[in-house]
Amino acid sequence: MLSILLKSVGITLIGFGMIACGGGGGGDTTSLQTAGTASVASNDIMVAQSPNTAEPTQLPEVTAVVPSLDLNKPLTSTSVTEDVITTSIEGLAYTNVDTNNVKNIWNSNTFVNVGTNIRYVAPRCKSSADVNAICGRISNTGLTVDSPWDLMSTAGGDQNVPSDTIVWMLPGDYSHPDNDYAGPTADMTRINFTLSGEYNKPIHFRPLPGLYVGANKGVRINGGIEMNSSWVWIWEVEMTAIQPKVAQNDNAIVEYELMDWRPATSPLSPFEYYFDTSSYDELHALAPMRMEAFVVYSDNSKLVNVISHRTAQGSGVWGVAKDFEQHGSILYDNGWSDQDRVHGHGIYTQNGTKTKRIFSDNIIAGNMGNGMQIYASSEHPEMLNDFEIIGNVWFAQRLNSGNGIKISAETSTNIHFEDNFIAGYGVVYPYVATPEYTASPKPELFNRTCENNRMYETMSYGYDCGSMTNLKIKRTDSSTEYSVLRPNKYDPRRANLMVFNPEQKTTVAIDLANFAKTGDRIVIYNSLNMKEPLEYGIYNGENATITWPTHTKWKIADIPWTYFDTDFAKSQEGNLEKEFWAFVVFNMGQ
């Protein structure tokens, strides 16, 4: 099999989607050059070329947009005086490692055979003048990095994409063409995924590796994605609101820029992003750019390590989607408010398929609606069964927002809410009252669990979580300073790190011994800012010092969620953003 070995001047490629830049200047561009067949080494990245295509003679240079990172510097000063916080390591990715585990997904021995076929997509050409530019075209071959298809025709099934294919996405801003010059009252058009893979031979869409640090690898998508396919996995893309910036002379798109479709805080309401209406028809006119990030109807599909922010809803996974999983996502600052209430949840989902629906190790923060809502009307409790909600994080609750985690109905079956981390939200489990249900509360009769969750200054309602084993932590507890690492199920170099810091220290020293060894190169991110590393360098084998983030994106509620109890609110004022935070850690190896 022919291969493309990504290398660079001044940049060492050290993991899928990760780069480390050596000390000194340079490293502004990443050059893609050809090479022969080789195995995937820990410090190199191989992009497999389709076996039925010719090896391109010269591949384009791609500009990296991250600053140079000197990963050869010490991660921690030797003069650290803070007490080192002991870190435990948890999660299925850590405890269930074996030769067939999906943690090793990039090995050929895994049950998913990734990369037998290779295709490429890129953002559309910005103007008709881009004759020689490498950009997404329907007429390209899609077989080489210098002849990529556009995303719309590829996702829509108009191109030849066989099962068991990885579609590498070149960096840039992807937007449906209908959104570029839409009028002031036009709705956003989603990119519709209708192509499908086959049983255990999914089609993967993933940002081209090696050009960007962190979970944001330079692939932004505007307008939302709707998944009506099967056996499709979408990896690591960032979904947010962007708009084209056009040149005055020929109306050609110069670039895309981040925008916010929501109005600033209004004096008419204490809520942020307020639209002065209670009608959806009026809302369409007031907020034409409103979009849900991921709308899922597809079977046997996954969202892996994606990001959504500044959208109408983090993800909506609906009742017909069989065997769906969302893992490692970061969903924050989504939603809006109007005369009725706040809208837009981190995750909104239903499941009537009688197959397992998995939400695991996602980080959810600051959405206008609830952190998670598993809801249908009381007449349709059959839509609220079969959920695995494992290892997720809810934190940084937004002032004057929903801030609930609302789960299913009294008669729902096969629901497991376990090993989650919750700071300040309100857990309501079960949420939907079922009129015909009159029996005494015995969740074990319905195969429902609520166990091993860490609830920091959190209120829980409903008998399921109230009657089972959970760790309910108060800031007055003497042993609340600790941290937990949960390795990513699909990226062995990545882990979520949750830190409890009741003393509100401005820096914390974290023991990473369960995840890294002396000499490993570590990059640590504030989970709500995956563009710029918070800390990075060589791990000393003892501790990693993290500067506590200063949060300014929204005002965080100073009290736990108090939907039912206003007296409790008066007695529990605090600063939760200074006491609990979620980070993302990458171990780049040596």
C-alpha positions in Angstrom: 0.0 0.0 0.0 1.3 3.4 -0.9 1.5 5.9 1.9 1.9 9.6 2.5 4.3 10.4 5.3 3.5 13.8 6.8 6.6 15.6 7.9 7.5 19.2 8.4 10.3 21.7 8.8 10.5 22.5 12.5 7.4 20.5 13.3 7.4 16.9 14.6 4.1 15.2 13.9 3.3 13.1 17.0 -0.1 11.8 16.8 -3.3 11.9 14.8 -4.2 15.5 14.5 -1.4 16.6 16.9 1.8 18.5 16.3 4.7 19.4 18.4 7.0 22.2 17.4 10.7 22.2 18.4 12.3 25.1 20.2 13.2 28.2 18.2 11.3 29.9 15.4 10.0 28.5 12.2 7.5 25.8 11.7 5.0 28.0 10.0 4.1 25.6 7.3 3.6 21.9 7.1 4.8 20.2 3.9 3.2 17.0 2.8 5.7 14.8 1.1 5.5 11.2 -0.3 7.2 8.2 1.2 7.1 4.5 0.9 5.3 2.0 3.0 6.0 2.0 6.7 4.3 1.1 9.9 2.7 3.7 12.1 5.3 4.9 14.6 4.6 6.8 17.8 6.2 10.0 16.5 5.1 9.8 12.8 1.8 9.9 11.1 0.9 7.7 8.1 -2.0 8.5 5.9 -2.8 5.5 3.9 -3.2 6.1 0.2 -5.9 4.1 -1.6 -4.3 1.1 -3.2 -5.9 1.7 -6.6 -4.5 5.2 -7.0 -1.2 6.6 -8.2 1.0 8.3 -5.7 1.0 12.0 -6.3 4.3 13.5 -7.3 4.1 16.6 -5.2 1.6 17.4 -2.5 0.7 20.9 -1.4 2.0 22.9 1.5 -0.7 23.6 4.2 -0.2 26.5 6.6 -0.5 25.5 10.2 -2.5 28.0 12.3 -1.2 27.2 15.8 1.8 28.8 17.4 5.0 26.9 17.8 4.9 24.7 20.9 8.2 23.9 22.5 7.3 20.5 23.9 10.9 19.9 25.0 10.6 22.4 27.8 9.7 21.2 31.3 5.9 20.9 31.9 6.3 21.9 35.5 8.8 24.1 37.4 10.9 22.2 39.9 10.0 24.9 42.5 6.3 23.8 42.8 5.1 24.2 46.3 1.5 23.1 46.0 0.4 19.8 47.5 0.2 17.3 44.6 -3.4 16.2 44.0 -3.6 12.4 43.6 -5.2 11.4 40.3 -7.2 8.2 39.8 -7.8 6.7 36.4 -11.1 5.3 35.4 -13.3 4.4 32.4 -13.9 1.6 30.0 -11.0 2.7 27.8 -8.6 2.0 30.7 -10.2 -1.1 32.3 -11.2 -3.0 29.2 -8.0 -2.9 27.1 -7.5 -6.0 25.0 -6.4 -6.7 21.4 -9.9 -6.2 20.0 -10.7 -3.1 22.0 -11.7 0.0 20.0 -9.1 2.0 21.9 -6.7 0.5 19.4 -8.8 1.6 16.5 -5.8 2.7 14.4 -4.3 -0.8 14.5 -5.2 -3.2 11.7 -6.2 -5.9 14.2 -9.1 -3.9 15.6 -12.7 -5.1 14.8 -13.2 -1.9 12.7 -10.8 -2.1 9.7 -10.2 1.6 9.2 -8.5 2.9 6.1 -8.8 0.2 3.5 -10.0 3.0 1.2 -9.0 6.6 1.3 -10.8 9.7 0.0 -10.3 13.4 0.5 -12.7 16.4 0.8 -11.9 20.1 1.2 -13.8 23.3 1.6 -15.4 24.6 -1.7 -13.5 27.0 -3.8 -14.1 30.6 -2.6 -14.6 32.0 -6.1 -14.5 31.1 -9.8 -11.0 32.7 -9.9 -9.6 29.8 -7.8 -8.8 27.8 -11.0 -5.5 26.4 -9.7 -6.5 26.3 -6.0 -6.7 23.0 -4.1 -10.3 23.1 -3.0 -13.4 20.9 -3.0 -14.9 20.3 -6.4 -17.5 17.9 -7.5 -15.4 17.2 -10.6 -12.2 16.2 -8.7 -11.2 12.6 -8.3 -11.3 12.6 -4.5 -8.5 10.1 -4.6 -5.6 12.3 -3.7 -5.1 15.2 -1.3 -4.5 17.6 -4.3 -7.8 16.6 -6.0 -10.4 16.6 -3.2 -14.2 16.5 -3.5 -16.5 18.9 -1.8 -18.2 17.8 1.4 -21.8 18.3 0.2 -21.6 15.9 -2.8 -19.6 13.4 -0.8 -21.9 13.3 2.2 -24.9 13.3 -0.1 -23.8 10.1 -1.8 -23.0 11.6 -5.2 -19.4 10.4 -5.1 -18.0 6.9 -5.1 -17.3 6.2 -1.5 -17.2 2.5 -0.7 -17.7 1.0 2.7 -14.6 0.8 5.0 -13.3 4.3 3.8 -11.8 7.1 5.7 -12.6 10.5 4.2 -9.8 12.9 5.2 -11.1 16.4 5.6 -8.6 19.1 4.7 -8.5 22.1 7.1 -10.8 25.0 6.5 -14.3 26.3 6.8 -17.1 24.1 5.4 -20.4 25.7 4.6 -23.4 24.7 2.5 -23.4 27.0 -0.6 -27.0 28.0 0.2 -25.7 29.7 3.4 -23.1 31.9 1.8 -25.3 34.6 0.3 -28.6 33.9 2.0 -30.9 36.8 2.6 -31.7 38.2 6.0 -34.8 36.0 6.4 -33.4 32.8 5.0 -32.9 29.7 7.1 -29.6 27.9 7.4 -29.2 24.8 5.2 -27.7 21.7 6.8 -25.2 19.4 5.2 -27.1 16.2 4.7 -25.3 12.9 5.2 -27.2 10.2 3.2 -24.3 7.9 2.2 -23.9 4.7 4.2 -21.3 2.1 5.0 -21.9 -1.5 5.7 -22.0 -3.8 8.8 -18.7 -3.2 10.8 -17.3 -1.3 7.7 -18.2 2.3 8.5 -17.3 5.4 6.5 -15.3 7.8 8.6 -15.1 11.6 8.2 -12.1 12.9 10.1 -9.9 16.0 9.8 -6.6 15.4 8.0 -4.0 14.6 10.7 -0.9 16.5 11.7 -1.8 20.1 11.0 -3.4 21.3 14.2 -3.1 20.8 17.9 -5.9 19.6 20.1 -9.5 18.6 19.3 -10.0 21.6 17.0 -8.0 20.5 14.0 -9.0 23.4 11.7 -12.2 21.9 10.3 -15.2 24.1 11.1 -18.7 23.4 9.7 -21.5 26.0 9.4 -25.2 25.3 9.1 -25.3 22.0 11.0 -25.1 18.4 10.0 -28.1 16.1 9.5 -27.3 12.4 9.5 -29.8 10.2 7.6 -27.3 7.5 6.8 -26.0 4.4 8.5 -22.5 3.2 9.5 -21.0 6.7 9.4 -18.6 8.1 12.0 -17.9 11.8 12.2 -14.7 12.7 14.1 -13.3 15.9 15.7 -15.0 18.6 13.6 -16.0 21.9 15.2 -19.6 23.0 14.6 -20.3 26.7 15.1 -21.8 29.7 13.5 -19.5 31.3 10.8 -20.3 33.7 8.0 -18.5 34.6 4.8 -16.5 37.8 4.5 -16.7 38.9 0.9 -14.5 41.1 -1.2 -16.1 44.4 -2.2 -14.9 44.3 -5.9 -16.2 40.9 -7.0 -18.3 39.6 -4.1 -15.9 36.6 -3.8 -15.5 35.0 -0.4 -12.3 36.1 1.2 -12.6 34.0 4.3 -15.2 32.9 6.9 -15.4 34.6 10.3 -16.9 33.5 13.6 -20.2 35.2 14.3 -23.0 34.9 16.8 -26.6 34.8 15.5 -28.0 35.6 19.0 -28.5 39.1 20.3 -26.7 40.6 23.2 -28.3 40.7 26.6 -31.5 42.6 26.5 -33.0 44.8 29.2 -36.3 43.1 28.5 -35.1 39.9 30.1 -32.6 38.6 32.7 -31.8 35.9 30.2 -29.0 36.1 27.6 -29.5 35.9 23.9 -33.1 37.0 24.2 -35.5 37.1 21.3 -38.6 39.2 22.0 -41.1 36.6 20.7 -42.9 33.5 21.7 -43.7 32.4 18.1 -41.4 30.1 16.2 -42.6 31.8 13.0 -41.4 35.1 14.3 -38.2 33.5 15.6 -37.3 32.2 12.1 -37.4 35.8 10.9 -35.5 37.1 13.9 -32.9 34.4 13.9 -32.3 33.0 10.4 -28.9 31.8 11.3 -30.3 29.5 14.1 -29.1 26.0 13.6 -28.8 22.8 15.6 -25.2 21.4 15.4 -25.8 17.7 14.9 -29.3 16.2 14.0 -29.1 12.5 14.0 -31.6 10.0 12.6 -29.0 7.5 11.3 -28.3 3.9 12.4 -25.0 2.5 13.7 -23.3 5.9 13.6 -21.1 7.8 16.0 -20.0 11.3 16.8 -16.5 11.1 18.2 -14.6 14.0 19.9 -16.7 16.7 18.1 -17.2 20.2 19.4 -20.3 22.4 19.1 -20.8 25.9 20.4 -22.8 29.0 19.5 -25.5 26.8 17.9 -29.1 26.3 18.8 -28.4 22.9 20.4 -25.4 20.8 21.0 -26.8 17.6 19.5 -30.2 16.2 18.9 -30.4 12.4 18.5 -33.9 11.2 17.8 -36.0 8.2 18.3 -35.3 6.3 15.1 -31.5 6.3 15.4 -30.4 2.7 16.2 -27.2 1.8 18.0 -25.9 5.3 18.2 -22.9 6.5 20.3 -21.6 10.0 21.1 -18.2 9.9 22.8 -15.7 12.6 23.9 -17.6 15.6 22.6 -17.4 19.1 24.0 -20.8 20.9 23.9 -21.0 24.4 25.3 -22.6 27.8 24.9 -25.5 26.7 22.8 -29.1 27.9 22.9 -31.1 31.1 23.2 -34.1 32.5 25.2 -37.4 34.1 24.3 -40.6 35.2 26.1 -41.5 31.6 27.0 -38.2 30.2 28.4 -34.7 29.3 27.7 -34.1 26.9 24.8 -31.3 24.7 23.5 -29.8 21.8 25.4 -26.4 20.3 25.4 -28.0 16.9 24.4 -31.6 16.3 23.6 -32.5 12.8 22.8 -35.2 10.1 22.5 -34.9 6.4 21.8 -37.7 4.1 20.5 -35.5 1.6 18.7 -35.0 -1.0 21.5 -31.2 -0.7 20.9 -28.6 0.8 23.1 -28.0 4.6 22.9 -24.6 5.5 24.4 -23.5 9.0 25.6 -20.0 8.6 27.2 -17.2 10.9 28.3 -18.8 14.1 26.9 -18.1 17.5 28.4 -21.1 19.7 28.6 -21.2 23.3 29.9 -23.1 26.6 29.9 -25.9 25.8 27.5 -29.0 27.9 27.7 -31.4 24.9 28.1 -30.6 21.8 30.1 -27.3 20.0 30.2 -29.2 16.9 29.0 -32.8 16.2 28.3 -34.2 12.7 27.6 -37.8 13.6 27.2 -41.0 12.8 25.4 -44.6 13.4 26.4 -46.1 11.2 29.0 -48.2 9.5 26.3 -45.0 8.2 24.6 -42.8 6.7 27.4 -41.7 4.0 24.8 -39.4 6.7 23.4 -37.3 6.9 26.6 -35.7 3.5 27.0 -32.2 2.0 26.6 -29.7 4.6 27.5 -26.1 4.3 28.7 -25.0 7.6 30.2 -21.5 7.0 31.4 -18.5 9.2 32.4 -19.9 12.5 31.2 -19.1 15.9 32.8 -21.6 18.7 33.4 -20.1 21.9 34.8 -19.9 25.7 34.5 -23.7 26.0 34.8 -25.0 29.3 33.3 -26.8 31.9 35.3 -30.5 32.1 34.6 -30.5 28.9 32.4 -32.1 25.5 32.5 -29.1 23.7 34.2 -31.0 20.4 34.6 -30.1 16.8 33.7 -33.5 15.3 33.0 -33.7 11.6 32.4 -36.6 9.6 31.0 -39.9 8.5 32.6 -41.1 6.5 35.6 -41.6 3.4 33.4 -38.5 3.7 31.3 -36.3 0.6 31.1 -32.6 -0.2 30.7 -31.1 3.1 31.7 -27.7 3.4 33.3 -26.6 6.7 34.6 -23.1 6.0 36.1 -19.6 7.4 36.7 -20.6 10.9 35.7 -19.3 14.2 37.1 -21.8 16.9 38.0 -21.0 20.3 39.4 -24.0 22.4 40.4 -26.7 21.0 38.1 -29.9 19.4 39.1 -30.5 15.7 38.3 -34.1 14.8 37.8 -34.3 11.0 37.3 -36.9 9.9 36.4 -38.2 13.1 34.9 -41.5 12.3 33.0 -44.4 11.2 35.2 -46.3 8.3 33.6 -50.1 8.5 34.4 -50.6 4.7 34.6 -47.6 4.2 36.9 -48.9 3.8 40.5 -46.5 1.2 41.9 -44.0 2.1 44.6 -40.6 3.4 43.3 -38.5 0.3 42.6 -36.1 1.3 39.8 -34.4 -2.1 39.9 -37.6 -3.6 38.4 -37.0 -1.5 35.2 -33.2 -2.2 35.1 -32.3 1.4 35.9 -29.2 2.5 37.8 -27.8 5.7 39.1 -24.4 4.8 40.6 -20.9 6.0 41.2 -21.7 9.5 40.1 -19.8 12.4 41.7 -22.1 15.3 42.5 -20.4 18.4 43.6 -22.7 20.9 45.2 -25.5 19.3 43.2 -29.2 18.8 43.9 -30.8 15.5 42.8 -34.5 14.8 42.6 -36.4 11.6 41.7 -36.1 8.4 43.6 -33.6 6.7 41.2 -30.6 8.8 42.1 -31.8 9.4 45.7 -31.9 5.7 46.6 -28.6 4.5 45.0 -24.9 4.8 45.7 -23.5 8.2 44.6 -20.8 10.5 46.0 -22.5 13.7 46.9 -19.7 16.2 47.7 -20.0 19.5 49.6 -17.3 22.1 49.5 -17.1 21.8 53.3 -16.0 18.1 53.0 -12.4 17.7 54.1 -11.4 15.3 51.4 -12.8 16.9 48.3 -9.5 17.9 46.6 -8.7 15.3 44.1 -8.8 14.6 40.3 -9.9 11.9 38.0 -8.6 11.0 34.5 -10.8 9.1 32.0 -8.8 8.1 28.9 -10.6 8.5 25.6 -12.2 5.3 24.2 -11.2 6.1 20.6 -8.0 8.1 20.9 -5.4 6.5 23.3 -3.4 9.7 23.6 -6.4 11.7 24.9 -8.1 11.8 28.3 -10.6 14.0 30.2 -9.3 15.4 33.5 -11.7 16.5 36.2 -10.3 18.5 39.1 -12.1 19.2 42.4 -10.5 22.4 43.9 -12.7 23.5 46.9 -9.9 25.7 48.2 -10.1 27.8 45.0 -6.3 27.6 44.4 -5.1 29.6 41.4 -2.7 26.7 40.5 -3.1 23.0 41.1 -0.4 20.3 40.9 -1.8 17.1 39.4 -0.3 13.7 39.5 -0.4 12.1 36.0 1.5 8.9 36.9 -1.4 6.7 35.8 -1.5 8.3 32.3 2.1 9.4 31.6 5.6 8.4 32.4 8.8 10.5 32.9 9.8 12.1 29.7 6.4 12.0 28.0 5.3 15.2 26.2 2.1 16.5 27.6 -0.4 19.1 26.3 -3.3 20.2 28.6 -6.3 22.2 27.5 -9.1 24.1 29.2 -11.9 22.0 27.7 -13.8 25.2 26.8 -10.8 26.5 24.8 -9.4 23.8 22.6 -7.5 26.2 20.3 -4.7 27.2 22.7 -3.0 24.9 25.1 -3.1 25.8 28.8 0.0 23.9 29.7 2.5 21.8 27.7 6.0 20.3 28.0 7.9 17.2 29.3 6.4 15.4 32.2 8.7 15.1 35.2 7.1 11.9 36.5 5.8 13.6 39.6 3.3 16.4 38.9 1.9 18.7 36.3 1.0 22.3 37.4 -2.2 23.7 35.9 -3.1 27.3 36.0 -6.8 27.5 36.9 -8.7 29.0 34.0 -10.3 32.4 34.3 -13.7 32.0 32.8 -15.3 35.0 31.0 -17.5 33.4 28.3 -20.7 33.6 30.5 -21.7 34.3 34.1 -21.6 31.0 36.0 -24.4 30.5 38.5 -23.0 31.0 42.0 -25.4 28.5 43.6 -26.4 24.9 42.9 -29.4 24.3 40.7 -32.5 25.2 42.8 -35.5 24.5 40.7 -37.5 23.3 43.7 -35.9 24.9 46.7 -35.2 28.7 47.0 -34.2 28.5 50.6 -31.3 26.2 49.7 -30.1 28.8 47.2 -29.7 31.4 49.9 -27.5 29.2 52.0 -25.2 27.8 49.4 -23.7 30.7 47.6 -20.2 30.1 46.2 -17.9 30.1 43.2 -18.3 26.8 41.4 -16.2 27.9 38.5 -13.2 28.2 40.9 -13.9 24.8 42.5 -14.5 22.4 39.7 -13.3 22.3 36.1 -12.8 19.9 33.2 -9.6 19.7 31.2 -8.4 17.6 28.2 -5.0 16.1 28.4 -3.0 14.7 25.4 0.0 12.4 25.9 2.3 12.8 22.9 4.7 10.1 23.9 8.5 10.6 23.7 
